[in-house]
Amino acid sequence: MILRDLTSDEMAAVETIAVLRSFSAGEYIIHEGEAGVSFFLILEGRVEVRKSIGLDKYKKLVELGTLDIFGEVCFLGVESRSASVLAREPVKVMEFSRVDFEKLIVLRPSIGLKLYRGIARELAQRLASVNGELKDALVWALGDLKTSSDPELITSRKLTVLPRALDGVPAKIVTV
């Protein structure tokens, strides 16, 4: 949790800049592609983070709940939202704008250090999780490839990391 290092006095100062917001189930909190300069801390409820894959289709990335954060990438300076966030049930959040936060940390630099460290920790954990999911997907794909002699299966995966045949000698797929 990003707030875990704050003292009760620091937490009270942070709460003064938060905007409390409520959303109904099925309501979008943020939309992919829109500009953003804030992040959200979930107080109650669950949200779904989803990425557009075109033609009104999406991929569910993660479901978040109480004390999770979202929107932190724009808060840190990226101009547009990288995913949409949908309330899965009634949700209450605290929204923190970058402008208000920067004003607060001019007065209380220790709060900035602790919160930025918390956000960095959260992003690092998410990156580690995504790396694990990517590894699982590659192992699955390579598992199918190493057990198949069907060139259509290999082509259907559209993997460009496969070894290419040289001078008419077929490439060998190394099993892991």
N, C-alpha and C positions, 0 to 999 in steps of 0.2 A: 504494500500500500504506500502511495506516495507521501502521505501525511504522517507516517509513523515516527519520523524523527523530530517532529515539531513539539515544542512544549505547549502546555495549555494556553499560555499567554500568546504564543506565536499563532496557535490555531485560532484563537479569538480574533487576532488581527487579520488573518486570512479570510475568516468568515465575513468580515466587514466589506470585502470587495466582491464576494460571491453574489450572483443573482440566482435566486431559487426559481426553478421552472418545473412545471408538471406537463406530462404528455399522456395521452390516452393510448390504449393498445391499438396498434395499427398505424399510429401517427409517426411520420418521419421527423427525426430530430435534426439531422443534417443530411444534405444531398451531395452525392459524389459530384465533383466538378465545381461546386460553388465556392466562392471566396470564404475564407475563415480566418479568425485571429483569436479563437478561444478554445479552451478545452473544458470537458465536462467530467464531473465526479458523480457517479450514481449513488444516490442515497437509498432509494428503494426501487425494486422492480428489476426487470431484465430487458436487455436490448439485443438486437441482432445486427452485426456489422456485415454488410454485403457489398460485393464488387460487381459492377455491371460487366456482362460479357456480350452485350449487344442484343439488339432486337427484343427489348423488354425482358431479357433474361438476366439472371444474376447468379453469383456463386456466394453462398453463405461462408463467410470467413471465420467468424467466431461469435459466440454468445457471451455477453458480459452481464454481471450482476452487481450487487451492493459493494461499494467501495472500489469498483473498477473505474478506470478512466478511458475516455476516447476523445478524439479531436486534438490530441497533443501534438501531432505532426504540424498542423497549421499554426498552433500556438507557438511552436518553435521557429516558424518562419516560412514554411512551404505555403505558397499562395492559395492553392485550391485543395479542397477535400479529396482524399484519395479513395474514399468509400462512402456509402450511405449508411446511416444508422436508423433503425426502425425500432420503435417500442414494441416489445412482444406482449407486454402487459402494462397496466398503469405504472408510470415511471416518474420519480422525482429526482432531479439532478441539481447540482450546484454548477453554474457556469462561471468560468473565470476568463475575463478578457485579458489579452496581453498588455494593453495600455494601462489598465488599472493595476495589474500585477507589477508592471515595471515601476509605477509610481510608489507602490508599497515597498518594493525592495530597495529603492533609493533611501527610504527611511529605515528599513530593517533588512540589511544585506544578508543576515544569517538565515532569514526565511527563504530568500531566493536561492541560496546555496543548498539548503535542505530540500526544497521543492524541485529544483532542477536535478539534483542527485536522484530523487525519487522517480522523476520522469525518465531519466536515463536508465535507471534500474529496470523500470517497467518495459521500456523499449528493448533493452538487452534480453530480457526474459522472452519477449515476443519473438525476437529474432532467433533465439535459440530454439524456440518451439517450431517456427517456420522451417528452420534448417532441418530439424528432425522429420517434419512432414515431407520435405523435399527429398531427403534421403530415403524415406519409406517408399515414395513414389518411384524413385529411380531403381530401387531394389526390386520393386514389383515389375517395372518395365523390363529391366534386365533379366529377371527371372523368366518372364515370358519369352524373351529373345533367345536366351541360352538353351531353352528346351525346344525350340522350334527350328526347323530347317525351311520353313515357309517364307520365301522372300516377301510375300505380300504382308505378312505380319510385321516383319522388320520395317518395311516401307511405311506401313500404316502408323508406326510410332513416330515417324518424322524426326528421328534422332540424328543429329549431325555429328555426334561424337563417335559413331561407329567407324572402325577401321575400313579403309577403302582398298579394293583390290588393285594391285600393281602389276603391270605387264602380264595381264591375263591370269595371274595367280589369285585364286579366291582368298578373300580376307578371312581370318579366323576370329571368332568372337571368344574373348577370354572370359571364362566364368569366374565369378567372385565368390 
